[in-house]
Amino acid sequence: MNLLRSVLHALWMLVTVIPWSFVMLTASLWRRGIPMYWMAVTWLKGAVHGLRVLCGVQWRVTGMEHLPTGQTSPAILLVKHQSTLETFLMPVLMPHPLAYVFKRELLYVPFFGWAMARMDMIHIDRRLRAQAFNKVVQQGKRLLAQGIWIIMFPEGTRTPRGQVGTYKSGGTRLAVATGAPVIPVAVSSAKAWPRKAFVKRPAVVDVVIGPPIPSQGRDPEALMREVQDWIEAEMRRIDPEAYR
């Protein structure tokens, strides 16, 4: 039954992403920036709500009160990465537009990547390490000033349930360079949609938003250790079964 539901959800995403990508590509002829972002979120809402209806995946969010208020209040979200689910879900939940930092190869993914290319995101060439980070800081400052929050996955890649990836300090280096506070986020998404899995399982996914951590004057490595400690402690609290 879970396989059938997952097939139906994959078909739902496929038949909706192609026309929606064409809509975005057409609209991008005269639109740019934030309006394009909210157009993309419309499709993401359909994708995650389809996941709820077809696959029985629910989500429970706590800590929304920790998010900064104000139209241009900056934030850098550092999120636990277990699944594709949080990539889709975070823009649906957040009150501000988000800019992902991602490898430029994703821009070449048919339809989905083409639509992403029309939005104000930060895509980097990992081969050019120093230049790539300078680009992230430059674009990050510009986006944060507009009230667009930066979102990064410090582990870099999806981590199997119950495991801890290598937390890289790129996100906290950006926070220190821009002065924006860090918002740690724990997500138990692998309970429903495991890493590299096609079949989704009915489950309640917890999304826990932590208190903002000031970045000004901090050492990026020490700040990342604090972020990691908070996220991993929360992961053990919200998904104790995975950490026995």
C-alpha positions as CSV (number, residue, x, y, z in Angstrom):
1,M,0.0,0.0,0.0
2,N,2.8,2.4,0.8
3,L,4.4,1.7,-2.5
4,L,1.2,2.4,-4.4
5,R,0.7,5.7,-2.4
6,S,4.3,6.7,-3.2
7,V,3.8,6.0,-6.9
8,L,0.7,8.2,-6.9
9,H,2.5,11.0,-5.1
10,A,5.4,10.8,-7.6
11,L,2.9,11.0,-10.5
12,W,1.2,13.9,-8.8
13,M,4.5,15.8,-8.6
14,L,5.4,14.9,-12.2
15,V,2.1,16.0,-13.8
16,T,2.1,19.3,-11.8
17,V,5.8,20.3,-12.0
18,I,6.0,20.4,-15.8
19,P,3.1,22.8,-16.4
20,W,4.0,24.9,-13.4
21,S,7.6,25.2,-14.6
22,F,6.3,26.5,-17.9
23,V,4.1,29.0,-16.1
24,M,7.2,30.2,-14.1
25,L,9.4,30.4,-17.1
26,T,6.8,32.4,-18.9
27,A,6.1,34.7,-16.0
28,S,9.9,35.2,-15.6
29,L,9.9,37.2,-18.8
30,W,8.5,40.1,-16.9
31,R,8.8,39.1,-13.2
32,R,11.9,38.5,-11.1
33,G,12.8,38.0,-7.4
34,I,10.3,37.6,-4.6
35,P,7.1,37.3,-6.8
36,M,8.8,34.3,-8.6
37,Y,9.6,32.8,-5.2
38,W,6.0,32.8,-4.0
39,M,4.9,31.3,-7.3
40,A,7.3,28.4,-6.7
41,V,6.0,28.0,-3.1
42,T,2.5,27.5,-4.6
43,W,3.7,24.4,-6.3
44,L,5.6,23.2,-3.2
45,K,2.4,23.5,-1.2
46,G,0.7,21.2,-3.6
47,A,3.6,18.8,-3.4
48,V,3.7,18.5,0.4
49,H,-0.1,18.5,0.8
50,G,-0.3,15.8,-1.8
51,L,2.2,13.9,0.4
52,R,-0.1,14.3,3.4
53,V,-3.3,13.2,1.5
54,L,-1.7,10.4,-0.6
55,C,1.0,9.1,1.8
56,G,-0.3,10.0,5.2
57,V,2.7,12.2,6.1
58,Q,1.8,14.8,8.7
59,W,4.0,17.5,10.3
60,R,4.1,19.2,13.7
61,V,5.9,22.5,14.0
62,T,7.1,24.0,17.3
63,G,9.2,27.1,18.0
64,M,7.7,29.5,15.4
65,E,7.9,32.2,18.1
66,H,11.7,32.0,17.9
67,L,11.7,33.4,14.3
68,P,12.7,37.1,14.0
69,T,9.9,39.6,13.4
70,G,10.1,42.6,11.2
71,Q,10.0,42.8,7.4
72,T,13.7,43.0,7.0
73,S,14.9,41.2,10.1
74,P,17.7,38.9,9.0
75,A,18.1,35.1,9.7
76,I,20.2,32.2,8.6
77,L,18.4,28.9,9.0
78,L,20.6,25.9,9.6
79,V,18.5,22.8,9.1
80,K,19.0,19.1,9.8
81,H,19.0,17.2,6.5
82,Q,17.6,13.7,6.3
83,S,15.2,13.9,3.3
84,T,13.9,15.8,0.4
85,L,10.9,16.6,2.6
86,E,12.5,19.5,4.5
87,T,13.6,21.0,1.2
88,F,10.0,21.2,0.1
89,L,8.5,21.9,3.5
90,M,10.6,24.8,4.8
91,P,9.5,27.4,2.2
92,V,5.9,26.4,2.9
93,L,6.3,27.0,6.7
94,M,8.4,30.1,6.7
95,P,6.8,33.6,6.7
96,H,9.8,35.1,4.8
97,P,11.2,34.2,1.4
98,L,14.1,31.8,1.6
99,A,17.2,31.6,-0.5
100,Y,18.9,28.2,-0.7
101,V,22.6,27.8,-1.1
102,F,23.1,24.9,-3.5
103,K,25.4,23.5,-6.1
104,R,24.9,24.9,-9.5
105,E,24.5,21.5,-11.1
106,L,20.9,21.4,-9.8
107,L,20.0,24.2,-12.3
108,Y,20.3,21.6,-15.1
109,V,17.6,19.3,-13.7
110,P,14.7,19.4,-16.2
111,F,11.8,21.7,-15.3
112,F,12.5,21.9,-11.6
113,G,16.0,23.2,-12.0
114,W,15.0,25.5,-14.9
115,A,12.4,27.1,-12.6
116,M,14.9,27.5,-9.8
117,A,17.2,29.3,-12.1
118,R,14.5,32.1,-12.4
119,M,14.6,32.8,-8.7
120,D,17.0,34.7,-6.5
121,M,18.9,31.8,-5.0
122,I,22.6,31.3,-4.3
123,H,24.1,28.7,-6.6
124,I,27.8,28.0,-6.3
125,D,30.5,26.1,-8.2
126,R,32.1,23.9,-5.5
127,R,35.3,23.6,-7.5
128,L,36.0,27.3,-6.8
129,R,36.0,27.2,-3.0
130,A,37.3,30.6,-2.1
131,Q,35.5,32.4,-4.9
132,A,32.3,30.4,-4.1
133,F,32.3,31.5,-0.5
134,N,32.9,35.1,-1.4
135,K,29.9,34.9,-3.7
136,V,27.8,33.5,-0.9
137,V,28.7,36.4,1.4
138,Q,28.2,39.0,-1.3
139,Q,24.8,37.7,-2.4
140,G,23.8,36.8,1.2
141,K,24.3,40.4,2.4
142,R,22.1,41.6,-0.5
143,L,19.3,39.1,0.1
144,L,19.3,39.5,3.9
145,A,18.9,43.3,3.4
146,Q,15.8,42.6,1.4
147,G,14.3,40.5,4.2
148,I,15.1,37.2,2.4
149,W,16.4,34.6,4.8
150,I,19.2,32.2,3.9
151,I,18.7,28.5,4.4
152,M,21.5,26.0,4.5
153,F,22.0,22.3,5.4
154,P,25.3,22.3,7.4
155,E,25.7,18.5,6.9
156,G,25.8,19.1,3.2
157,T,24.0,16.0,2.2
158,R,21.1,13.9,3.4
159,T,22.0,11.9,6.5
160,P,20.5,8.5,7.3
161,R,18.0,8.4,10.2
162,G,19.8,8.2,13.6
163,Q,23.1,9.3,12.2
164,V,25.1,12.5,12.5
165,G,26.7,14.0,9.4
166,T,29.8,16.2,9.3
167,Y,28.7,19.7,10.1
168,K,30.5,22.2,8.0
169,S,31.0,25.8,9.1
170,G,29.9,27.5,5.9
171,G,26.6,28.6,7.4
172,T,28.1,30.1,10.5
173,R,30.9,31.7,8.5
174,L,28.2,33.4,6.5
175,A,26.4,34.4,9.7
176,V,29.5,35.9,11.2
177,A,30.3,37.8,8.0
178,T,26.8,39.3,7.7
179,G,26.0,39.6,11.4
180,A,22.7,37.7,11.0
181,P,21.5,35.4,13.8
182,V,21.5,31.7,13.3
183,I,18.3,29.7,13.7
184,P,18.9,26.0,14.2
185,V,16.1,23.7,13.0
186,A,15.7,20.0,13.8
187,V,13.6,17.9,11.5
188,S,12.7,14.2,11.9
189,S,11.8,13.8,8.2
190,A,13.4,10.4,7.7
191,K,10.6,8.8,9.8
192,A,8.4,9.3,6.7
193,W,10.7,9.8,3.8
194,P,14.1,8.2,4.3
195,R,17.3,9.2,2.5
196,K,17.4,8.0,-1.1
197,A,14.1,6.2,-0.6
198,F,11.2,6.2,-3.1
199,V,8.6,4.7,-0.7
200,K,7.1,7.1,1.9
201,R,5.6,5.9,5.1
202,P,2.8,7.4,7.2
203,A,4.3,9.3,10.1
204,V,4.3,12.6,12.0
205,V,7.4,14.6,11.2
206,D,8.5,17.1,13.9
207,V,10.0,20.4,12.9
208,V,11.5,22.2,15.8
209,I,12.8,25.7,15.4
210,G,15.4,26.7,18.0
211,P,16.0,30.1,19.6
212,P,18.2,32.5,17.5
213,I,21.9,32.4,18.3
214,P,23.7,35.7,17.9
215,S,26.7,35.5,15.5
216,Q,28.4,38.9,16.0
217,G,32.0,38.5,17.3
218,R,31.7,34.7,17.3
219,D,34.2,32.1,16.1
220,P,32.4,30.3,13.2
221,E,33.7,26.8,14.3
222,A,32.6,27.3,17.9
223,L,29.2,28.6,16.7
224,M,28.7,25.6,14.5
225,R,29.5,23.3,17.4
226,E,26.8,25.0,19.3
227,V,24.3,24.6,16.4
228,Q,25.2,21.0,16.1
229,D,24.9,20.3,19.8
230,W,21.4,21.9,19.8
231,I,20.2,20.1,16.7
232,E,21.4,16.7,17.6
233,A,20.1,16.9,21.1
234,E,16.7,17.8,19.7
235,M,16.9,15.0,17.2
236,R,17.3,12.5,20.1
237,R,14.3,14.1,21.9
238,I,11.9,14.0,18.9
239,D,13.0,10.7,17.4
240,P,14.4,8.6,20.3
241,E,13.7,5.4,18.5
242,A,16.3,6.2,15.9
243,Y,19.1,6.8,18.5
244,R,18.8,3.8,20.7
